[in-house]
């Protein structure tokens, strides 16, 4: 379910970013960006008993407060949403949301958004007093690029209609704010380890008595260790292999069971770069495709390693071939897309293979679908 929601959110974010330039006023922002986002979270925007526009919460007849949307539970507002035109600065509008938050005792969460950036607030310190800092910030531009942190994904999952608990959101917000503070402190320590922090780590490593003159050297070691740790985490998050990573699981493709072929296959070693290309192919297609059915088909991509080339295919090795990859030094990456020709690059992030990769995948899915129906 988590991965399904991740893909659904990424697909929505891509569409929202594409639509953003067309949202030149607040009404279009609400209609084309904000209401669809609420739908992604599971709320019924067609039911005014659930998503109510221009909801009021008044201190008195003199001081009246309205919010653009209120999400209701048992006819009482529990989430207040203040909307601004796409591209507007949000920081100047927090006071308006805070005033509504204070005026409505049942409201447990406030959302400030321009349709692309969403700031989520709670009352984690005092009831009905909106926190100064957002406990969760979601930027659809980053998500559309495939940059979706697990903490953000988990936060949004907890805000879905079927998961949202108004009574516990304050405590959850407090945990997230503490988490953010710790992350900031660790980031600062990774860049400039303090003396107490350095001595604490050294003591854990069995070095209890280190002279002050030697601390600088150890601080450099700690900075390097942090970088190595972060690099390993990035590889794990991207599902790219480290030296210890095993090949993807799956049934092997048997080409020939003869003794001579077995000896050849024994000499074939699938490299880390080839595994990285396989994983990159699936990750890149998950970003490029625009249809949920196609997302599911990505899991049917597999590979076969030969001497001198690495074949990535969809379902069937021959009929579903996407490309042949040939590993080299200069250029570093060489792809053969059959009739579409050969593409070489030293940097996968340049997007040079995107068009050919997507076209090959769409073609193979269509061909295999046609074959299955016959």
C-alpha positions as CSV (number, residue, x, y, z in Angstrom):
1,X,0.0,0.0,0.0
2,X,2.9,2.4,0.8
3,X,4.5,1.9,-2.6
4,X,1.1,2.3,-4.3
5,X,0.6,5.6,-2.6
6,X,4.1,6.7,-3.4
7,X,3.5,6.1,-7.1
8,X,0.1,7.7,-7.0
9,X,1.5,10.8,-5.3
10,X,4.5,11.0,-7.7
11,X,2.1,10.8,-10.6
12,X,-0.1,13.5,-9.2
13,X,2.9,15.8,-8.4
14,X,4.1,15.5,-12.0
15,X,0.7,16.5,-13.3
16,X,0.4,19.4,-10.8
17,X,3.7,20.8,-11.7
18,X,2.7,20.7,-15.4
19,X,-0.6,22.5,-14.6
20,X,0.9,25.1,-12.2
21,X,1.7,27.7,-15.0
22,X,-2.0,27.7,-16.0
23,X,-3.1,28.5,-12.4
24,X,-2.9,32.3,-12.5
25,X,-5.4,33.1,-9.8
26,X,-6.6,31.6,-6.5
27,X,-9.8,30.0,-7.9
28,X,-7.9,28.0,-10.6
29,X,-5.3,27.0,-8.0
30,X,-8.1,25.6,-5.8
31,X,-9.9,23.9,-8.7
32,X,-6.9,22.3,-10.5
33,X,-4.3,21.8,-7.7
34,X,-5.7,21.8,-4.2
35,X,-8.9,19.9,-4.5
36,X,-7.3,17.2,-6.5
37,X,-4.6,16.9,-3.8
38,X,-7.3,16.4,-1.2
39,X,-8.7,13.7,-3.4
40,X,-5.4,12.0,-3.5
41,X,-5.5,11.9,0.4
42,X,-8.9,10.2,0.1
43,X,-11.3,13.1,0.9
44,X,-14.5,13.5,-1.0
45,X,-14.4,17.0,-2.5
46,X,-17.9,16.6,-3.9
47,X,-19.4,16.3,-0.4
48,X,-19.8,19.6,1.4
49,X,-20.4,17.7,4.7
50,X,-16.8,16.5,4.3
51,X,-14.9,19.3,2.4
52,X,-16.7,22.6,3.1
53,X,-15.7,25.8,1.2
54,X,-15.6,29.2,2.9
55,X,-16.2,27.8,6.4
56,X,-16.7,30.3,9.2
57,X,-15.4,30.3,12.8
58,X,-16.1,33.5,14.7
59,X,-15.0,34.9,18.0
60,X,-17.9,37.2,17.9
61,X,-20.1,39.2,15.5
62,X,-17.4,41.8,15.3
63,X,-14.5,39.4,14.7
64,X,-15.4,36.9,11.9
65,X,-13.0,34.4,10.5
66,X,-13.3,32.3,7.3
67,X,-11.1,29.7,5.9
68,X,-11.0,28.6,2.2
69,X,-11.8,24.9,3.0
70,X,-12.5,23.1,6.2
71,X,-12.5,19.3,6.4
72,X,-15.3,18.2,8.7
73,X,-15.8,15.3,11.0
74,X,-19.3,14.9,12.5
75,X,-20.1,18.3,11.1
76,X,-17.3,19.9,13.0
77,X,-14.1,21.4,11.4
78,X,-11.0,19.4,12.2
79,X,-8.7,20.6,9.4
80,X,-8.5,24.2,8.2
81,X,-7.0,24.9,4.7
82,X,-5.9,28.4,3.7
83,X,-5.3,28.7,-0.1
84,X,-3.2,31.1,-2.0
85,X,-2.6,31.7,-5.7
86,X,0.0,29.3,-7.1
87,X,3.4,30.9,-6.7
88,X,2.4,33.2,-3.8
89,X,4.7,33.5,-0.8
90,X,3.1,31.7,2.1
91,X,4.9,33.1,5.1
92,X,2.9,36.3,5.1
93,X,-0.4,34.4,5.3
94,X,0.2,32.3,8.4
95,X,-1.5,34.9,10.6
96,X,-4.8,34.4,8.8
97,X,-4.7,30.7,9.3
98,X,-3.7,31.1,12.9
99,X,-6.7,33.4,13.6
100,X,-9.1,30.8,12.3
101,X,-7.3,28.0,14.2
102,X,-7.7,29.9,17.4
103,X,-11.4,30.6,16.7
104,X,-12.4,27.0,16.0
105,X,-11.9,24.8,19.1
106,X,-12.4,21.6,17.1
107,X,-9.7,22.4,14.5
108,X,-6.6,20.2,15.2
109,X,-4.6,20.9,12.0
110,X,-4.0,23.9,9.7
111,X,-2.8,23.7,6.1
112,X,-1.3,26.7,4.2
113,X,-0.8,26.1,0.5
114,X,-0.3,27.6,-3.0
115,X,-1.2,24.3,-4.6
116,X,2.4,23.2,-5.0
117,X,3.9,23.7,-1.5
118,X,1.9,22.5,1.5
119,X,2.7,23.6,5.1
120,X,1.0,21.5,7.8
121,X,0.6,23.0,11.3
122,X,-0.8,21.6,14.6
123,X,-1.2,22.8,18.2
124,X,1.4,20.6,19.8
125,X,2.3,23.1,22.6
126,X,-1.0,24.7,23.6
127,X,-4.6,23.7,22.5
128,X,-5.9,25.9,19.7
129,X,-2.7,27.8,19.5
130,X,-1.1,27.1,16.1
131,X,2.6,26.2,16.3
132,X,5.1,28.7,14.9
133,X,6.7,26.0,12.8
134,X,5.2,23.5,10.3
135,X,5.6,19.9,11.4
136,X,5.5,18.8,7.7
137,X,6.3,20.6,4.5
138,X,5.5,19.0,1.1
139,X,6.8,20.4,-2.1
140,X,5.3,18.7,-5.2
141,X,8.2,20.0,-7.4
142,X,10.6,17.8,-5.5
143,X,8.2,14.8,-5.5
144,X,7.8,15.2,-9.3
145,X,11.6,14.7,-9.6
146,X,11.4,11.5,-7.6
147,X,12.7,13.1,-4.4
148,X,10.2,11.9,-1.8
149,X,11.6,11.3,1.7
150,X,10.3,8.5,3.7
151,X,9.4,10.9,6.5
152,X,7.3,13.0,4.2
153,X,5.6,9.9,2.7
154,X,4.8,8.6,6.2
155,X,3.5,12.0,7.2
156,X,1.1,12.2,4.3
157,X,-0.1,8.6,4.9
158,X,-1.0,9.6,8.4
159,X,-3.1,12.5,7.0
160,X,-5.2,10.4,4.7
161,X,-8.9,10.3,5.4
162,X,-8.8,6.7,6.7
163,X,-5.7,7.4,8.9
164,X,-6.1,10.9,10.2
165,X,-6.8,11.1,14.0
166,X,-7.5,14.6,15.1
167,X,-6.9,13.8,18.8
168,X,-3.4,12.5,18.2
169,X,-2.2,14.9,15.6
170,X,-0.7,17.3,18.2
171,X,1.5,14.6,19.7
172,X,2.5,13.3,16.3
173,X,3.4,16.9,15.2
174,X,5.5,17.3,18.3
175,X,7.5,14.1,17.5
176,X,8.1,15.4,13.9
177,X,9.2,18.8,15.1
178,X,11.7,17.1,17.5
179,X,12.8,14.8,14.7
180,X,13.4,17.8,12.4
181,X,15.5,19.5,15.2
182,X,17.6,16.5,15.7
183,X,18.2,16.1,12.0
184,X,19.3,19.8,11.8
185,X,21.7,19.2,14.7
186,X,23.2,16.1,13.2
187,X,23.6,17.9,9.9
188,X,25.5,20.7,11.7
189,X,27.6,18.1,13.6
190,X,28.5,16.2,10.4
191,X,29.9,19.4,8.9
192,X,31.6,20.7,12.1
193,X,31.9,18.1,14.8
194,X,32.0,19.8,18.2
195,X,34.6,18.8,20.8
196,X,32.0,17.1,23.2
197,X,30.5,15.2,20.2
198,X,34.0,14.2,19.0
199,X,35.0,12.9,22.4
200,X,31.7,11.0,22.8
201,X,32.3,9.1,19.5
202,X,36.0,8.5,20.3
203,X,35.0,7.1,23.7
204,X,32.6,4.7,22.0
205,X,35.5,3.7,19.7
206,X,37.7,2.9,22.8
207,X,39.7,6.2,22.9
208,X,39.0,7.7,26.2
209,X,42.0,10.1,26.6
210,X,42.7,12.2,23.5
211,X,44.8,15.3,23.8
212,X,43.3,18.6,22.5
213,X,46.0,18.9,19.9
214,X,44.9,15.6,18.3
215,X,41.2,16.5,18.2
216,X,41.4,18.3,14.9
217,X,42.6,15.2,13.1
218,X,39.9,13.1,14.7
219,X,37.3,15.7,13.7
220,X,38.4,15.3,10.1
221,X,38.0,11.5,10.4
222,X,34.5,12.0,11.8
223,X,33.5,14.3,8.9
224,X,34.7,11.6,6.4
225,X,32.8,8.9,8.3
226,X,29.6,11.0,8.1
227,X,30.1,11.4,4.3
228,X,30.6,7.7,3.9
229,X,27.5,6.9,6.0
230,X,25.4,9.3,4.0
231,X,26.7,7.9,0.7
232,X,25.7,4.4,1.7
233,X,22.3,5.6,2.8
234,X,21.8,7.3,-0.6
235,X,22.7,4.1,-2.4
236,X,20.3,2.2,-0.3
237,X,17.5,4.7,-0.8
238,X,18.0,4.7,-4.6
239,X,18.1,0.9,-4.5
240,X,21.6,1.0,-6.1
241,X,24.1,-1.6,-5.2
242,X,27.0,-1.4,-2.9
243,X,29.8,-3.9,-3.2
244,X,27.9,-6.3,-0.9
245,X,24.6,-6.1,-2.8
246,X,23.3,-9.2,-4.3
247,X,21.6,-9.5,-7.7
248,X,17.9,-9.0,-7.9
249,X,15.9,-12.0,-7.1
250,X,13.9,-13.8,-9.8
251,X,13.9,-16.9,-11.9
252,X,17.0,-17.3,-14.0
253,X,16.6,-17.2,-17.8
254,X,17.8,-20.6,-19.1
255,X,19.2,-20.3,-22.6
256,X,21.1,-23.6,-22.9
257,X,21.7,-26.4,-20.5
258,X,24.6,-27.9,-22.4
259,X,28.0,-28.4,-20.5
260,X,29.7,-25.9,-22.8
261,X,27.1,-23.2,-22.3
262,X,27.2,-23.8,-18.5
263,X,31.0,-23.3,-18.5
264,X,30.5,-20.0,-20.4
265,X,27.8,-18.8,-18.0
266,X,30.1,-19.6,-15.0
267,X,32.6,-17.1,-16.4
268,X,30.0,-14.3,-16.7
269,X,30.1,-12.0,-13.7
270,X,27.3,-9.4,-13.5
271,X,29.0,-6.2,-12.4
272,X,27.8,-3.5,-9.9
273,X,27.4,-1.1,-12.8
274,X,25.2,-3.5,-14.7
275,X,23.0,-4.0,-11.7
276,X,22.9,-0.2,-11.2
277,X,21.7,0.1,-14.8
278,X,19.0,-2.4,-14.2
279,X,17.7,-0.6,-11.1
280,X,18.1,2.8,-12.8
281,X,15.9,1.6,-15.7
282,X,13.0,0.7,-13.4
283,X,13.4,3.8,-11.4
284,X,13.6,6.1,-14.4
285,X,10.5,4.5,-16.1
286,X,8.6,4.9,-12.8
287,X,9.2,8.6,-13.2
288,X,8.6,8.8,-17.0
289,X,5.3,6.8,-17.4
290,X,2.0,8.6,-16.8
291,X,-0.4,5.7,-16.4
292,X,-0.9,3.5,-13.3
293,X,-1.2,0.4,-15.4
294,X,2.2,1.0,-16.8
295,X,3.6,1.5,-13.3
296,X,2.6,-2.1,-12.5
297,X,4.2,-3.4,-15.7
298,X,7.6,-2.0,-14.7
299,X,7.9,-4.8,-12.1
300,X,8.0,-7.3,-15.1
301,X,11.3,-5.9,-16.4
302,X,14.2,-8.4,-16.0
303,X,17.7,-8.8,-17.3
304,X,20.1,-11.4,-18.8
305,X,23.9,-11.1,-18.7
306,X,26.1,-12.3,-21.6
307,X,29.7,-12.0,-22.3
308,X,30.2,-8.5,-23.6
309,X,26.7,-7.2,-23.1
310,X,23.9,-6.9,-20.6
311,X,20.3,-7.2,-21.9
312,X,17.3,-5.5,-20.2
313,X,13.9,-6.7,-21.3
314,X,10.2,-6.7,-20.5
315,X,8.7,-10.1,-19.8
316,X,10.3,-12.0,-22.8
317,X,14.0,-11.7,-23.5
318,X,13.7,-11.7,-27.3
319,X,10.3,-10.1,-28.0
320,X,10.5,-7.8,-25.0
321,X,14.1,-6.5,-25.4
322,X,14.4,-2.8,-24.3
323,X,18.1,-2.3,-24.9
324,X,21.6,-3.9,-24.7
325,X,24.0,-2.3,-22.4
326,X,27.8,-2.4,-23.0
327,X,30.0,-1.3,-20.1
328,X,33.0,0.8,-21.0
329,X,35.5,3.4,-19.9
330,X,35.0,6.2,-22.4
331,X,32.1,6.7,-22.8
332,X,31.1,5.1,-19.5
333,X,27.6,4.0,-20.6
334,X,26.6,2.6,-24.0
335,X,23.1,1.6,-24.9
336,X,21.8,-0.1,-28.0
337,X,18.1,0.4,-28.6
338,X,17.8,-1.6,-31.8
339,X,16.1,0.3,-34.6
340,X,16.3,3.5,-32.4
341,X,20.0,3.4,-32.6
342,X,22.8,3.7,-30.1
343,X,23.1,6.2,-27.3
344,X,26.3,6.9,-25.3
345,X,26.8,9.1,-22.2
346,X,29.1,9.6,-19.3
347,X,26.3,10.8,-17.0
348,X,22.9,9.1,-16.6
349,X,21.4,12.2,-15.1
350,X,21.6,14.1,-18.5
351,X,18.4,12.4,-19.6
352,X,19.8,11.4,-23.0
353,X,18.2,7.9,-22.9
354,X,14.8,9.0,-21.6
355,X,13.0,9.2,-24.9
356,X,14.4,6.0,-26.3
357,X,13.8,4.1,-23.1
358,X,10.2,5.2,-22.7
359,X,9.5,4.5,-26.4
360,X,11.0,1.0,-26.2
361,X,9.0,0.2,-23.0
362,X,5.7,1.5,-24.4
363,X,6.3,-0.5,-27.6
364,X,7.1,-3.7,-25.8
365,X,4.1,-3.4,-23.4
366,X,1.8,-2.9,-26.4
367,X,3.3,-5.8,-28.4
368,X,3.1,-8.2,-25.5
369,X,-0.5,-7.1,-24.7
370,X,-1.5,-7.7,-28.3
371,X,0.2,-11.1,-28.2
372,X,-1.6,-12.1,-25.0
373,X,-5.0,-11.2,-26.5
374,X,-4.5,-13.2,-29.6
